[in-house]
Amino acid sequence: TVFMHYGKLVARVGHDLFLAWASTWLRVLIAMWLVFLASLIPPVFVWSLGSRWMGHAFLHYLLLGIGVGVFEGVFLSAISPLGRLTKAWAIMGCPLGLALVDIIGLLCTSKATLDMSPVYIFWYIAACVPVGMAVFATRAPRVEGVSHQQANVVKAIRDGRSWFLPILPFLAAKVIGNFVMENTPGWFYVYSGEKVPMFSPSATEYLMDHDLFFALIYVVVLLGDGLSRRAAYMLHLRTLLRNVFVLLVAVCCSVAGFFLESYVVAVVTLFAAFLAFWGNGLGYGVGAKFIDLAIPPQHNRAVYSIWCMIGDVGSIAGAALVDVVNRYFCRSHYTYVCVSPS
């Protein structure tokens, strides 16, 4: 999966080179097509055709990474003319979409419930992308004059005096938030048994089914990441100092949540997940709001792309260090938690 983050990292600003001929509006649709193609690879080639070629996994994650890498910053810029309220609800779409897959999908595929094949999750995602494309194509501004004429990344960097210093705290907070967010899949290595003891890693009672526990984790992730993004737009942050203060709160939440995970106590991990993702969502919402309000309009797309790209550095580090962090968390091995590999 780290391969996906490399694709995102390159595509964040690479779209200004490879898609220089395309408008902001068109770049969003191209990105969604790439995600659509990526989502078809597992159900078509792996499940339907029975292919076991490992290259399909790399191609899937590469296309997905490039698609998401182009999409995020460009989409945030494309909908900026629609106003703060639209942006506030739009940025909640990511945690909500992930929650639908992680919660509903996990409940459907769990052996404790429906034991459904994961292929249906891929088909569901593939079916949703064209619907999203249709909504964007018909609702997002595309007529010249409705959205600002956007400078490319090179021009934005040349004019960095007008925006670079104020954005630095937001870049730092994005790296930390993304690191914590991408390191949390390590939960699957910590709670690796068939059951999860809720109150002590060494316990063999008060157990919860593994899949149901992770569905519950993703409920609190949704609440933390989703509600905090909306909360960010409800705060009156008129000065850079106020923005920086809220960013510090967001970073403290992320770091505190990450630290609490080290106790490897399931009920504490639920609170840690909420806290860590509250920090991630709060930092994301404050950053998006600041870029729209304080960055010169012609650099809106470029700065969004750079902000997302710098965050990918944290994502890559977080994903790459999952094993290292888990070795620290799992200094001891138990019946259900940090199960020793056979």
C-alpha positions, 0 to 999 in steps of 0.5 A: 500500500505504500506504493499508493502513497508514492503515486500520490506524492508524484501526482500532487504537483505532477498534474501541472506537467502532465495535465497542463492542457486541462482545466481544473474541472477536467483534471478532477474528472480525469482523476476520477477516471483513474480511480474508477479504473483502479477499482476495477482491477481487483474484481475483474482480473483477480476475482473474475479472471482468477489471475494471481499475477502480483503486478495487478496489486502494484498497478491497482495501487499506482493508479489509485495513488495517481488518481487520488493524488491529482484529485484531492488538491484539484477538487478542493480548489475547483469547489472553492468558488462554491463557498465555505459551507459547501467546502465544509460539507465536502471535506466530510465526504472522505471520512464518510466514504471510508466509513461506509467501506470500513464499517458496512463493508467489514460487517458484511464480509465478517464471518461473524455476520454475513461472510460476504465476499470482498469482491462486492465491496470493489464493485460497490466502489466502482459503481459509486465513482461514475455517480460522483463524476456525474454530480461533479460534472453537472454541479461544479463551476467550469465556466471561465470567470466563475472560478479563478484562473489558476497559476501552475506550481512553478509560478506559485513557487516563484511568487512564494513571498505572498503565501509561503511563510503563513502556510508553514505551520499548516504544512507541519501539522499536515505531516504529523496528522498524516503520519498518525493516520497512516500508522494506525493500520498497525491496529490490525497487527496489535489486535491480531487474534480472533477475539479482542479482550476489551480491558486488558491485553492479557485477559481471556474474558470480556472478549469481542469478535475481531471484525466487530471490534474494528467496525467499532473502531471505524465508527469512532474514527468517523466521528473524530475525523468527520465532526472535527472537520465540520467544527473547524468551519464553525470556529472564527479564526480571523488571525494567523495566530488563532489558526496556529493555536488550533493547529497546535491543539490538533497536533496535540490530539494526534500525538496524544492519540498515538501515544495512548495506542501504545497501552494496547488496551482495546477500550483505550484504543477506541478513545485513542482512535477518536482523539488521533483522528479528531486531530487529523480532521481538525487540522485538515479543516483549518488548513482548507479554510485558511487556504481559501481565505488567505492564499492569493486566489490564483495560487489556490490550486497550487497551494492545495496541491503542495499542502497535500504533497507535503502531507504525503511525506508523513503518510509514507513515513507512517506507513513505512514505520508500521512494523517498527512501531508495532514492535515497540507496542508489542514488546510482550505477546498474549493469547489474543493481543500481539499474538506471537508469529508461529 
